[in-house]
Amino acid sequence: MSTLLNQVVCRKKILGDIKMEETCTVMTRQIRWFWTRSRTTVLPGPDCSSMPGFIIWWNSNDPAILERVHTGMVQIIERIGFTEPAVWCESRHRNRSKQSLPRFWQEQLGDLFCYYRKAT
C-alpha cells in the first residue's frame, strides 16, 4: 500500500428540506521518512465553493492501519461532507483553544483517533 484514493459524495439535507451535495477526493498516502507521518489529503470537488483542501497527519505508516483510517475518513466525509472539516482545519489558528481542532477530530474519528497526529 502506498496510496489509497476514493471519490466521495456527501448528500444531506440542511435547514429542513434544502438538499446539499458535496464531492471531494480522499487520498491516504503511506510516507516512509525517518519518522512515521503518513497522511490523508482531502481535496474539494467543483461543488465545494472556494474552500481549500485539508490534510490529516497520522502517527503510523502501517498499511493495515492506514487502510482503516482511510476507510474511516471516507465514511466521515460521506456523513458530514467536505465543508465542515475544511472550515475547522482552515480556522485552526483562530480558535481560542489549541485543543479545539483535535477535539473535533477525536469526536469524528472515535477509536481511530489514537492514530491522529494533527490536522492542517
N, C-alpha and C positions, 0 to 999 in steps of 0.2 A: 504494500500500500504506500503510495506516495501522494496521491491526490484523489479525493472523493468530490464529486460535483453533482449538484441537483438544481434543476429549475423548480422554484417553489411558488405556488399561487395561494394567496390567502383570500378567502371570500367570507365576508361577515357583514352584519348589519350594524350601523351606528345610528344613534339618535332615533331609535324605533325602526323605521322602515327604509332608511337610506342604505342601499346596497353599496358596499365598497369592495374593490378588488385591487390587490397589490401583487405584483410579480417581482421576484428577485432571484439571484443566483447565490446558492450557498456552496462554498468551496472549502474543504478542510485539507490542509497540507501537512504532511509529516516533514518536519525540519530536523535535520541531524547536524547540529552545530556542536560546540563544546558543552552546551547545556541543553536541557530539554525544554524547548519552547516551540511547540507546533501551534498552528493557528487555524481558525475558521474565519474566512472573509465572507461578508455578506454584501453583495453588490446590487443596487437598485435596478429595477426594470424601468421602462419608459413611463409607467403609470405611477411612479413614486415621487412625483414633483421634482424638486431640486435637492432632496435630502442626499447627503453623501453616504457612502457605504461605511461599514464599520468592521472591526476585527476583534475577535475574542482569542486571547492567547491561552494556551493550555500548558500545564506542568507535566506533559508526557509526550513521548514520541512513539509509544507502543501502538502498533497498528490496530490491535483489538480495542483498546481504549478509545482511539481516535474514531473508529467506526461507530462506537457507542455515542460519543459526543456529537459526531456529525448527524447521526440519526436523531438525537435529541434536539439539536439546533434546527433541523428541518421541521420537526414536529412543533417546536416553539413558534417558528415563523409562520407555519400553516395556521396556527391557533391565534396568535396576536398580531401578525402582519409584520411588515418591514419598518413602518414609520415609528412605532413606539420605541423599540430598542435603538433605532438610529438616533432619535431625539435624546434618549438617555445618554448614549455614548458621546454625541456631539456636545452636550451641555455638561460633561463631566467636570470641567474646570470651573464652572459657575455654581456647582452645588455647594450648599453650606457645609455639608459633611463629606469628607473624603470616602466615607463608607456607603454613601448613597448608591453609587453605581454597583459596587459589589453586592449590596443587599438586593438590588433589583435582579441581578443575575442569579443570586442564591435562590430567590423566590421562583424564578423561571426554570432554572436548571434542576432544582431538587437535589437528588443524590449525586448527580453528575458535577455538582459544584465543587466537589473535592479535587477535581482536575483543573478548575478555573485558576488562571494566573492574574489576568487583568483584561480590561476592555479598552479599546482605543477607537 
